[in-house]
Amino acid sequence: MNRGEIWLAHVGRKPRPVLVLTRSEVIDVRVLVTVAEITTSARGLSVEVPLRHDDLGLSLPSVVNCDGLHTVARTILTSYVATVDDDTMTLVCRAVATALGC
């Protein structure tokens, strides 16, 4: 598991895709990782980062919702989906800072 990967996770009522935000170098020594929800319910917020869903194996147009951050056990990340590119991660980092008011 690495930063920038999309995994299916049991967050909430059903499995959903999430983006791993935790630094890759500490994931193997941590029980918990921080993730951001990926959703098809885009609302046009500054904390949403659009994804190229066709390239990432997602069935519908989706966004990373940086208001939907969770710190979860690695064990609930059940299935690898894809890895986003560096440009997308840069946008996600900016959106996380906005979401947290930094």
Biopython code that builds the backbone (N, CA, C, O; Angstrom):
import numpy as np
from Bio.PDB.StructureBuilder import StructureBuilder

atoms = [
    (1, "MET", "N", (0.848, -1.180, 0.000)),
    (1, "MET", "CA", (0.000, 0.000, 0.000)),
    (1, "MET", "C", (0.893, 1.242, 0.000)),
    (1, "MET", "O", (1.904, 1.293, 0.700)),
    (2, "ASN", "N", (0.498, 2.250, -0.803)),
    (2, "ASN", "CA", (1.280, 3.477, -0.926)),
    (2, "ASN", "C", (0.375, 4.700, -1.010)),
    (2, "ASN", "O", (-0.799, 4.616, -1.370)),
    (3, "ARG", "N", (0.968, 5.837, -0.665)),
    (3, "ARG", "CA", (0.281, 7.120, -0.817)),
    (3, "ARG", "C", (-0.100, 7.298, -2.281)),
    (3, "ARG", "O", (0.674, 6.965, -3.178)),
    (4, "GLY", "N", (-1.294, 7.826, -2.513)),
    (4, "GLY", "CA", (-1.741, 8.059, -3.881)),
    (4, "GLY", "C", (-2.497, 6.900, -4.503)),
    (4, "GLY", "O", (-2.957, 6.997, -5.641)),
    (5, "GLU", "N", (-2.628, 5.808, -3.767)),
    (5, "GLU", "CA", (-3.380, 4.665, -4.281)),
    (5, "GLU", "C", (-4.856, 4.776, -3.913)),
    (5, "GLU", "O", (-5.214, 5.289, -2.853)),
    (6, "ILE", "N", (-5.685, 4.292, -4.800)),
    (6, "ILE", "CA", (-7.120, 4.184, -4.540)),
    (6, "ILE", "C", (-7.404, 2.744, -4.131)),
    (6, "ILE", "O", (-6.993, 1.796, -4.799)),
    (7, "TRP", "N", (-8.116, 2.606, -3.020)),
    (7, "TRP", "CA", (-8.517, 1.295, -2.504)),
    (7, "TRP", "C", (-10.008, 1.313, -2.219)),
    (7, "TRP", "O", (-10.587, 2.370, -1.971)),
    (8, "LEU", "N", (-10.627, 0.144, -2.256)),
    (8, "LEU", "CA", (-11.982, 0.011, -1.732)),
    (8, "LEU", "C", (-11.877, -0.172, -0.232)),
    (8, "LEU", "O", (-11.024, -0.915, 0.252)),
    (9, "ALA", "N", (-12.743, 0.505, 0.500)),
    (9, "ALA", "CA", (-12.705, 0.444, 1.962)),
    (9, "ALA", "C", (-14.120, 0.414, 2.510)),
    (9, "ALA", "O", (-15.049, 0.948, 1.904)),
    (10, "HIS", "N", (-14.269, -0.213, 3.657)),
    (10, "HIS", "CA", (-15.560, -0.234, 4.349)),
    (10, "HIS", "C", (-15.637, 0.997, 5.251)),
    (10, "HIS", "O", (-15.367, 0.924, 6.450)),
    (11, "VAL", "N", (-16.011, 2.132, 4.650)),
    (11, "VAL", "CA", (-16.189, 3.392, 5.365)),
    (11, "VAL", "C", (-17.663, 3.746, 5.243)),
    (11, "VAL", "O", (-18.158, 3.978, 4.140)),
    (12, "GLY", "N", (-18.355, 3.787, 6.350)),
    (12, "GLY", "CA", (-19.790, 4.068, 6.287)),
    (12, "GLY", "C", (-20.589, 2.812, 6.007)),
    (12, "GLY", "O", (-20.235, 1.720, 6.452)),
    (13, "ARG", "N", (-21.674, 2.981, 5.264)),
    (13, "ARG", "CA", (-22.626, 1.888, 5.060)),
    (13, "ARG", "C", (-22.204, 0.872, 4.013)),
    (13, "ARG", "O", (-22.678, -0.263, 4.039)),
    (14, "LYS", "N", (-21.332, 1.248, 3.098)),
    (14, "LYS", "CA", (-20.987, 0.335, 2.009)),
    (14, "LYS", "C", (-19.531, 0.533, 1.613)),
    (14, "LYS", "O", (-18.942, 1.576, 1.900)),
    (15, "PRO", "N", (-18.948, -0.466, 0.955)),
    (15, "PRO", "CA", (-17.579, -0.271, 0.459)),
    (15, "PRO", "C", (-17.553, 0.878, -0.546)),
    (15, "PRO", "O", (-18.436, 1.003, -1.395)),
    (16, "ARG", "N", (-16.532, 1.705, -0.429)),
    (16, "ARG", "CA", (-16.406, 2.833, -1.342)),
    (16, "ARG", "C", (-14.932, 3.055, -1.643)),
    (16, "ARG", "O", (-14.077, 2.655, -0.853)),
    (17, "PRO", "N", (-14.618, 3.686, -2.776)),
    (17, "PRO", "CA", (-13.221, 3.988, -3.059)),
    (17, "PRO", "C", (-12.726, 5.133, -2.182)),
    (17, "PRO", "O", (-13.448, 6.093, -1.913)),
    (18, "VAL", "N", (-11.487, 5.006, -1.749)),
    (18, "VAL", "CA", (-10.824, 6.051, -0.969)),
    (18, "VAL", "C", (-9.412, 6.231, -1.514)),
    (18, "VAL", "O", (-8.844, 5.320, -2.116)),
    (19, "LEU", "N", (-8.860, 7.411, -1.294)),
    (19, "LEU", "CA", (-7.492, 7.718, -1.709)),
    (19, "LEU", "C", (-6.606, 7.745, -0.478)),
    (19, "LEU", "O", (-6.904, 8.446, 0.488)),
    (20, "VAL", "N", (-5.512, 6.983, -0.507)),
    (20, "VAL", "CA", (-4.580, 6.933, 0.622)),
    (20, "VAL", "C", (-3.749, 8.212, 0.642)),
    (20, "VAL", "O", (-3.131, 8.577, -0.359)),
    (21, "LEU", "N", (-3.739, 8.899, 1.808)),
    (21, "LEU", "CA", (-2.999, 10.150, 1.978)),
    (21, "LEU", "C", (-1.757, 9.997, 2.845)),
    (21, "LEU", "O", (-0.844, 10.818, 2.761)),
    (22, "THR", "N", (-1.707, 8.972, 3.667)),
    (22, "THR", "CA", (-0.567, 8.767, 4.566)),
    (22, "THR", "C", (0.714, 8.576, 3.755)),
    (22, "THR", "O", (0.698, 7.958, 2.691)),
    (23, "ARG", "N", (1.830, 9.116, 4.273)),
    (23, "ARG", "CA", (3.133, 8.976, 3.615)),
    (23, "ARG", "C", (3.498, 7.503, 3.453)),
    (23, "ARG", "O", (3.362, 6.718, 4.391)),
    (24, "SER", "N", (3.960, 7.134, 2.265)),
    (24, "SER", "CA", (4.284, 5.734, 1.969)),
    (24, "SER", "C", (5.293, 5.145, 2.937)),
    (24, "SER", "O", (5.190, 3.976, 3.308)),
    (25, "GLU", "N", (6.271, 5.948, 3.349)),
    (25, "GLU", "CA", (7.353, 5.413, 4.185)),
    (25, "GLU", "C", (6.902, 5.000, 5.582)),
    (25, "GLU", "O", (7.643, 4.303, 6.274)),
    (26, "VAL", "N", (5.719, 5.403, 6.014)),
    (26, "VAL", "CA", (5.262, 5.006, 7.354)),
    (26, "VAL", "C", (4.076, 4.046, 7.333)),
    (26, "VAL", "O", (3.672, 3.540, 8.380)),
    (27, "ILE", "N", (3.523, 3.793, 6.169)),
    (27, "ILE", "CA", (2.323, 2.948, 6.103)),
    (27, "ILE", "C", (2.563, 1.569, 6.701)),
    (27, "ILE", "O", (1.711, 1.061, 7.430)),
    (28, "ASP", "N", (3.698, 0.957, 6.410)),
    (28, "ASP", "CA", (3.954, -0.407, 6.893)),
    (28, "ASP", "C", (4.145, -0.493, 8.400)),
    (28, "ASP", "O", (3.999, -1.573, 8.972)),
    (29, "VAL", "N", (4.466, 0.615, 9.055)),
    (29, "VAL", "CA", (4.674, 0.572, 10.509)),
    (29, "VAL", "C", (3.497, 1.153, 11.282)),
    (29, "VAL", "O", (3.520, 1.185, 12.512)),
    (30, "ARG", "N", (2.483, 1.604, 10.581)),
    (30, "ARG", "CA", (1.301, 2.185, 11.220)),
    (30, "ARG", "C", (0.118, 1.235, 11.090)),
    (30, "ARG", "O", (-0.043, 0.566, 10.070)),
    (31, "VAL", "N", (-0.691, 1.183, 12.108)),
    (31, "VAL", "CA", (-1.929, 0.405, 12.059)),
    (31, "VAL", "C", (-3.013, 1.211, 11.347)),
    (31, "VAL", "O", (-3.876, 0.646, 10.675)),
    (32, "LEU", "N", (-2.962, 2.539, 11.501)),
    (32, "LEU", "CA", (-3.968, 3.429, 10.931)),
    (32, "LEU", "C", (-3.391, 4.220, 9.762)),
    (32, "LEU", "O", (-2.211, 4.571, 9.757)),
    (33, "VAL", "N", (-4.241, 4.496, 8.772)),
    (33, "VAL", "CA", (-3.854, 5.351, 7.649)),
    (33, "VAL", "C", (-4.945, 6.399, 7.443)),
    (33, "VAL", "O", (-6.108, 6.182, 7.785)),
    (34, "THR", "N", (-4.551, 7.528, 6.882)),
    (34, "THR", "CA", (-5.512, 8.582, 6.581)),
    (34, "THR", "C", (-5.895, 8.484, 5.108)),
    (34, "THR", "O", (-5.041, 8.339, 4.234)),
    (35, "VAL", "N", (-7.199, 8.567, 4.857)),
    (35, "VAL", "CA", (-7.727, 8.455, 3.501)),
    (35, "VAL", "C", (-8.741, 9.572, 3.259)),
    (35, "VAL", "O", (-9.272, 10.170, 4.195)),
    (36, "ALA", "N", (-8.992, 9.832, 1.989)),
    (36, "ALA", "CA", (-10.048, 10.766, 1.580)),
    (36, "ALA", "C", (-11.076, 9.994, 0.767)),
    (36, "ALA", "O", (-10.729, 9.147, -0.055)),
    (37, "GLU", "N", (-12.338, 10.300, 1.008)),
    (37, "GLU", "CA", (-13.420, 9.652, 0.270)),
    (37, "GLU", "C", (-13.379, 10.037, -1.205)),
    (37, "GLU", "O", (-13.025, 11.160, -1.563)),
    (38, "ILE", "N", (-13.745, 9.091, -2.039)),
    (38, "ILE", "CA", (-13.984, 9.356, -3.457)),
    (38, "ILE", "C", (-15.477, 9.168, -3.680)),
    (38, "ILE", "O", (-16.059, 8.164, -3.267)),
    (39, "THR", "N", (-16.087, 10.143, -4.336)),
    (39, "THR", "CA", (-17.539, 10.119, -4.499)),
    (39, "THR", "C", (-17.945, 10.532, -5.907)),
    (39, "THR", "O", (-17.205, 11.228, -6.602)),
    (40, "THR", "N", (-19.115, 10.097, -6.309)),
    (40, "THR", "CA", (-19.690, 10.543, -7.582)),
    (40, "THR", "C", (-20.574, 11.768, -7.387)),
    (40, "THR", "O", (-21.073, 12.337, -8.358)),
    (41, "SER", "N", (-20.768, 12.174, -6.139)),
    (41, "SER", "CA", (-21.631, 13.323, -5.817)),
    (41, "SER", "C", (-20.820, 14.610, -5.758)),
    (41, "SER", "O", (-20.590, 15.159, -4.681)),
    (42, "ALA", "N", (-20.390, 15.086, -6.913)),
    (42, "ALA", "CA", (-19.627, 16.334, -6.974)),
    (42, "ALA", "C", (-20.563, 17.509, -6.741)),
    (42, "ALA", "O", (-21.655, 17.579, -7.306)),
    (43, "ARG", "N", (-20.108, 18.441, -5.888)),
    (43, "ARG", "CA", (-20.915, 19.623, -5.578)),
    (43, "ARG", "C", (-20.239, 20.916, -6.020)),
    (43, "ARG", "O", (-20.751, 22.008, -5.774)),
    (44, "GLY", "N", (-19.086, 20.788, -6.675)),
    (44, "GLY", "CA", (-18.395, 21.974, -7.157)),
    (44, "GLY", "C", (-17.641, 22.729, -6.084)),
    (44, "GLY", "O", (-17.381, 23.924, -6.230)),
    (45, "LEU", "N", (-17.284, 22.046, -5.003)),
    (45, "LEU", "CA", (-16.567, 22.687, -3.898)),
    (45, "LEU", "C", (-15.070, 22.770, -4.189)),
    (45, "LEU", "O", (-14.533, 21.966, -4.951)),
    (46, "SER", "N", (-14.406, 23.743, -3.579)),
    (46, "SER", "CA", (-12.963, 23.914, -3.781)),
    (46, "SER", "C", (-12.158, 22.771, -3.175)),
    (46, "SER", "O", (-10.972, 22.624, -3.472)),
    (47, "VAL", "N", (-12.783, 21.970, -2.341)),
    (47, "VAL", "CA", (-12.087, 20.849, -1.698)),
    (47, "VAL", "C", (-12.308, 19.534, -2.447)),
    (47, "VAL", "O", (-11.965, 18.465, -1.942)),
    (48, "GLU", "N", (-12.875, 19.612, -3.642)),
    (48, "GLU", "CA", (-13.069, 18.430, -4.480)),
    (48, "GLU", "C", (-12.058, 18.439, -5.620)),
    (48, "GLU", "O", (-11.841, 19.465, -6.264)),
    (49, "VAL", "N", (-11.444, 17.284, -5.859)),
    (49, "VAL", "CA", (-10.477, 17.146, -6.946)),
    (49, "VAL", "C", (-11.031, 16.124, -7.940)),
    (49, "VAL", "O", (-11.207, 14.956, -7.593)),
    (50, "PRO", "N", (-11.308, 16.557, -9.173)),
    (50, "PRO", "CA", (-11.838, 15.627, -10.174)),
    (50, "PRO", "C", (-10.817, 14.542, -10.522)),
    (50, "PRO", "O", (-9.610, 14.782, -10.526)),
    (51, "LEU", "N", (-11.324, 13.355, -10.812)),
    (51, "LEU", "CA", (-10.485, 12.231, -11.219)),
    (51, "LEU", "C", (-10.837, 11.824, -12.644)),
    (51, "LEU", "O", (-11.989, 11.930, -13.066)),
    (52, "ARG", "N", (-9.837, 11.360, -13.375)),
    (52, "ARG", "CA", (-10.081, 10.789, -14.702)),
    (52, "ARG", "C", (-10.547, 9.348, -14.481)),
    (52, "ARG", "O", (-9.746, 8.413, -14.498)),
    (53, "HIS", "N", (-11.831, 9.189, -14.278)),
    (53, "HIS", "CA", (-12.366, 7.896, -13.846)),
    (53, "HIS", "C", (-12.085, 6.774, -14.833)),
    (53, "HIS", "O", (-11.851, 5.641, -14.411)),
    (54, "ASP", "N", (-12.100, 7.051, -16.130)),
    (54, "ASP", "CA", (-11.842, 6.002, -17.123)),
    (54, "ASP", "C", (-10.435, 5.435, -16.980)),
    (54, "ASP", "O", (-10.228, 4.232, -17.140)),
    (55, "ASP", "N", (-9.468, 6.298, -16.678)),
    (55, "ASP", "CA", (-8.075, 5.868, -16.531)),
    (55, "ASP", "C", (-7.828, 5.127, -15.227)),
    (55, "ASP", "O", (-6.841, 4.404, -15.100)),
    (56, "LEU", "N", (-8.719, 5.302, -14.257)),
    (56, "LEU", "CA", (-8.485, 4.771, -12.913)),
    (56, "LEU", "C", (-9.375, 3.583, -12.561)),
    (56, "LEU", "O", (-9.354, 3.115, -11.423)),
    (57, "GLY", "N", (-10.146, 3.096, -13.509)),
    (57, "GLY", "CA", (-10.991, 1.942, -13.238)),
    (57, "GLY", "C", (-12.230, 2.256, -12.419)),
    (57, "GLY", "O", (-12.841, 1.356, -11.843)),
    (58, "LEU", "N", (-12.606, 3.529, -12.365)),
    (58, "LEU", "CA", (-13.837, 3.918, -11.670)),
    (58, "LEU", "C", (-14.955, 3.967, -12.705)),
    (58, "LEU", "O", (-14.749, 4.440, -13.823)),
    (59, "SER", "N", (-16.121, 3.485, -12.344)),
    (59, "SER", "CA", (-17.190, 3.336, -13.328)),
    (59, "SER", "C", (-17.878, 4.647, -13.706)),
    (59, "SER", "O", (-18.447, 4.752, -14.793)),
    (60, "LEU", "N", (-17.834, 5.638, -12.830)),
    (60, "LEU", "CA", (-18.533, 6.905, -13.067)),
    (60, "LEU", "C", (-17.611, 8.089, -12.798)),
    (60, "LEU", "O", (-16.624, 7.943, -12.076)),
    (61, "PRO", "N", (-17.912, 9.268, -13.370)),
    (61, "PRO", "CA", (-17.137, 10.463, -13.027)),
    (61, "PRO", "C", (-17.123, 10.654, -11.506)),
    (61, "PRO", "O", (-18.157, 10.554, -10.846)),
    (62, "SER", "N", (-15.937, 10.928, -10.969)),
    (62, "SER", "CA", (-15.765, 10.966, -9.511)),
    (62, "SER", "C", (-14.837, 12.091, -9.105)),
    (62, "SER", "O", (-14.077, 12.620, -9.916)),
    (63, "VAL", "N", (-14.914, 12.446, -7.830)),
    (63, "VAL", "CA", (-14.013, 13.433, -7.240)),
    (63, "VAL", "C", (-13.471, 12.895, -5.923)),
    (63, "VAL", "O", (-14.118, 12.090, -5.252)),
    (64, "VAL", "N", (-12.274, 13.351, -5.564)),
    (64, "VAL", "CA", (-11.767, 13.145, -4.210)),
    (64, "VAL", "C", (-12.388, 14.244, -3.368)),
    (64, "VAL", "O", (-12.208, 15.426, -3.663)),
    (65, "ASN", "N", (-13.110, 13.874, -2.331)),
    (65, "ASN", "CA", (-13.764, 14.839, -1.443)),
    (65, "ASN", "C", (-12.874, 15.038, -0.218)),
    (65, "ASN", "O", (-12.862, 14.201, 0.685)),
    (66, "CYS", "N", (-12.134, 16.138, -0.186)),
    (66, "CYS", "CA", (-11.182, 16.368, 0.902)),
    (66, "CYS", "C", (-11.848, 16.871, 2.179)),
    (66, "CYS", "O", (-11.169, 17.066, 3.188)),
    (67, "ASP", "N", (-13.162, 17.084, 2.156)),
    (67, "ASP", "CA", (-13.913, 17.279, 3.398)),
    (67, "ASP", "C", (-14.208, 15.930, 4.049)),
    (67, "ASP", "O", (-14.547, 15.873, 5.231)),
    (68, "GLY", "N", (-14.082, 14.855, 3.292)),
    (68, "GLY", "CA", (-14.368, 13.511, 3.790)),
    (68, "GLY", "C", (-13.097, 12.759, 4.117)),
    (68, "GLY", "O", (-12.781, 11.755, 3.478)),
    (69, "LEU", "N", (-12.361, 13.243, 5.120)),
    (69, "LEU", "CA", (-11.122, 12.589, 5.551)),
    (69, "LEU", "C", (-11.426, 11.625, 6.688)),
    (69, "LEU", "O", (-12.252, 11.906, 7.556)),
    (70, "HIS", "N", (-10.745, 10.484, 6.668)),
    (70, "HIS", "CA", (-10.906, 9.477, 7.714)),
    (70, "HIS", "C", (-9.535, 8.909, 8.055)),
    (70, "HIS", "O", (-8.685, 8.759, 7.177)),
    (71, "THR", "N", (-9.322, 8.599, 9.310)),
    (71, "THR", "CA", (-8.162, 7.816, 9.719)),
    (71, "THR", "C", (-8.710, 6.463, 10.135)),
    (71, "THR", "O", (-9.497, 6.354, 11.075)),
    (72, "VAL", "N", (-8.276, 5.429, 9.415)),
    (72, "VAL", "CA", (-8.891, 4.110, 9.540)),
    (72, "VAL", "C", (-7.820, 3.029, 9.663)),
    (72, "VAL", "O", (-6.655, 3.249, 9.333)),
    (73, "ALA", "N", (-8.232, 1.872, 10.139)),
    (73, "ALA", "CA", (-7.335, 0.717, 10.174)),
    (73, "ALA", "C", (-7.020, 0.281, 8.744)),
    (73, "ALA", "O", (-7.904, 0.228, 7.889)),
    (74, "ARG", "N", (-5.755, -0.027, 8.500)),
    (74, "ARG", "CA", (-5.363, -0.504, 7.165)),
    (74, "ARG", "C", (-6.178, -1.714, 6.738)),
    (74, "ARG", "O", (-6.410, -1.926, 5.548)),
    (75, "THR", "N", (-6.608, -2.501, 7.705)),
    (75, "THR", "CA", (-7.313, -3.745, 7.397)),
    (75, "THR", "C", (-8.665, -3.525, 6.728)),
    (75, "THR", "O", (-9.205, -4.457, 6.131)),
    (76, "ILE", "N", (-9.233, -2.311, 6.811)),
    (76, "ILE", "CA", (-10.516, -2.097, 6.133)),
    (76, "ILE", "C", (-10.330, -1.719, 4.666)),
    (76, "ILE", "O", (-11.305, -1.609, 3.922)),
    (77, "LEU", "N", (-9.085, -1.521, 4.252)),
    (77, "LEU", "CA", (-8.792, -1.282, 2.836)),
    (77, "LEU", "C", (-8.666, -2.658, 2.184)),
    (77, "LEU", "O", (-7.675, -3.358, 2.391)),
    (78, "THR", "N", (-9.656, -3.035, 1.411)),
    (78, "THR", "CA", (-9.779, -4.434, 1.008)),
    (78, "THR", "C", (-9.302, -4.757, -0.394)),
    (78, "THR", "O", (-8.913, -5.895, -0.656)),
    (79, "SER", "N", (-9.320, -3.796, -1.301)),
    (79, "SER", "CA", (-9.008, -4.115, -2.685)),
    (79, "SER", "C", (-8.388, -2.908, -3.390)),
    (79, "SER", "O", (-8.974, -1.825, -3.419)),
    (80, "TYR", "N", (-7.190, -3.108, -3.958)),
    (80, "TYR", "CA", (-6.513, -2.054, -4.707)),
    (80, "TYR", "C", (-7.277, -1.776, -6.002)),
    (80, "TYR", "O", (-7.744, -2.699, -6.669)),
    (81, "VAL", "N", (-7.397, -0.485, -6.350)),
    (81, "VAL", "CA", (-8.092, -0.088, -7.576)),
    (81, "VAL", "C", (-7.125, 0.511, -8.590)),
    (81, "VAL", "O", (-7.075, 0.057, -9.733)),
    (82, "ALA", "N", (-6.354, 1.526, -8.191)),
    (82, "ALA", "CA", (-5.487, 2.255, -9.120)),
    (82, "ALA", "C", (-4.605, 3.215, -8.333)),
    (82, "ALA", "O", (-4.729, 3.335, -7.114)),
    (83, "THR", "N", (-3.710, 3.898, -9.050)),
    (83, "THR", "CA", (-2.859, 4.929, -8.455)),
    (83, "THR", "C", (-3.041, 6.226, -9.237)),
    (83, "THR", "O", (-2.985, 6.228, -10.467)),
    (84, "VAL", "N", (-3.259, 7.333, -8.516)),
    (84, "VAL", "CA", (-3.388, 8.631, -9.187)),
    (84, "VAL", "C", (-2.003, 9.179, -9.514)),
    (84, "VAL", "O", (-1.010, 8.753, -8.924)),
    (85, "ASP", "N", (-1.934, 10.117, -10.449)),
    (85, "ASP", "CA", (-0.646, 10.693, -10.837)),
    (85, "ASP", "C", (-0.217, 11.798, -9.866)),
    (85, "ASP", "O", (-0.993, 12.248, -9.023)),
    (86, "ASP", "N", (1.039, 12.218, -10.013)),
    (86, "ASP", "CA", (1.608, 13.229, -9.112)),
    (86, "ASP", "C", (0.861, 14.561, -9.184)),
    (86, "ASP", "O", (0.684, 15.224, -8.162)),
    (87, "ASP", "N", (0.424, 14.956, -10.375)),
    (87, "ASP", "CA", (-0.315, 16.218, -10.504)),
    (87, "ASP", "C", (-1.621, 16.172, -9.713)),
    (87, "ASP", "O", (-2.003, 17.155, -9.079)),
    (88, "THR", "N", (-2.294, 15.040, -9.752)),
    (88, "THR", "CA", (-3.534, 14.893, -8.984)),
    (88, "THR", "C", (-3.243, 14.968, -7.496)),
    (88, "THR", "O", (-3.987, 15.608, -6.753)),
    (89, "MET", "N", (-2.166, 14.320, -7.045)),
    (89, "MET", "CA", (-1.824, 14.363, -5.616)),
    (89, "MET", "C", (-1.488, 15.780, -5.168)),
    (89, "MET", "O", (-1.810, 16.157, -4.042)),
    (90, "THR", "N", (-0.850, 16.569, -6.023)),
    (90, "THR", "CA", (-0.572, 17.967, -5.684)),
    (90, "THR", "C", (-1.878, 18.726, -5.470)),
    (90, "THR", "O", (-2.002, 19.497, -4.518)),
    (91, "LEU", "N", (-2.844, 18.510, -6.348)),
    (91, "LEU", "CA", (-4.151, 19.158, -6.193)),
    (91, "LEU", "C", (-4.863, 18.678, -4.934)),
    (91, "LEU", "O", (-5.512, 19.466, -4.246)),
    (92, "VAL", "N", (-4.744, 17.389, -4.629)),
    (92, "VAL", "CA", (-5.360, 16.842, -3.416)),
    (92, "VAL", "C", (-4.734, 17.484, -2.181)),
    (92, "VAL", "O", (-5.452, 17.850, -1.250)),
    (93, "CYS", "N", (-3.412, 17.627, -2.156)),
    (93, "CYS", "CA", (-2.749, 18.244, -0.995)),
    (93, "CYS", "C", (-3.239, 19.673, -0.777)),
    (93, "CYS", "O", (-3.476, 20.084, 0.359)),
    (94, "ARG", "N", (-3.388, 20.415, -1.843)),
    (94, "ARG", "CA", (-3.911, 21.784, -1.723)),
    (94, "ARG", "C", (-5.348, 21.773, -1.205)),
    (94, "ARG", "O", (-5.719, 22.593, -0.365)),
    (95, "ALA", "N", (-6.147, 20.844, -1.709)),
    (95, "ALA", "CA", (-7.546, 20.756, -1.281)),
    (95, "ALA", "C", (-7.653, 20.340, 0.184)),
    (95, "ALA", "O", (-8.536, 20.817, 0.898)),
    (96, "VAL", "N", (-6.763, 19.454, 0.641)),
    (96, "VAL", "CA", (-6.752, 19.057, 2.060)),
    (96, "VAL", "C", (-6.435, 20.271, 2.925)),
    (96, "VAL", "O", (-7.087, 20.491, 3.945)),
    (97, "ALA", "N", (-5.439, 21.059, 2.527)),
    (97, "ALA", "CA", (-5.094, 22.262, 3.291)),
    (97, "ALA", "C", (-6.286, 23.216, 3.362)),
    (97, "ALA", "O", (-6.550, 23.804, 4.411)),
    (98, "THR", "N", (-6.996, 23.368, 2.265)),
    (98, "THR", "CA", (-8.194, 24.214, 2.256)),
    (98, "THR", "C", (-9.263, 23.644, 3.182)),
    (98, "THR", "O", (-9.876, 24.378, 3.957)),
    (99, "ALA", "N", (-9.482, 22.339, 3.098)),
    (99, "ALA", "CA", (-10.512, 21.697, 3.920)),
    (99, "ALA", "C", (-10.226, 21.847, 5.410)),
    (99, "ALA", "O", (-11.149, 21.960, 6.218)),
    (100, "LEU", "N", (-8.945, 21.849, 5.768)),
    (100, "LEU", "CA", (-8.563, 21.957, 7.179)),
    (100, "LEU", "C", (-8.352, 23.400, 7.622)),
    (100, "LEU", "O", (-8.053, 23.658, 8.787)),
    (101, "GLY", "N", (-8.506, 24.337, 6.694)),
    (101, "GLY", "CA", (-8.342, 25.747, 7.034)),
    (101, "GLY", "C", (-6.902, 26.144, 7.263)),
    (101, "GLY", "O", (-6.630, 27.068, 8.029)),
    (102, "CYS", "N", (-5.969, 25.460, 6.611)),
    (102, "CYS", "CA", (-4.533, 25.751, 6.797)),
    (102, "CYS", "C", (-4.044, 26.802, 5.815)),
    (102, "CYS", "O", (-2.868, 27.164, 5.832)),
]
sb = StructureBuilder()
sb.init_structure("model")
sb.init_model(0)
sb.init_chain("A")
sb.init_seg("    ")
for serial, (resi, resn, name, xyz) in enumerate(atoms, 1):
    if name == "N":
        sb.init_residue(resn, " ", resi, " ")
    sb.init_atom(name, np.array(xyz, "f"), 0.0, 1.0, " ", f" {name:<3s}", serial, name[0])
structure = sb.get_structure()
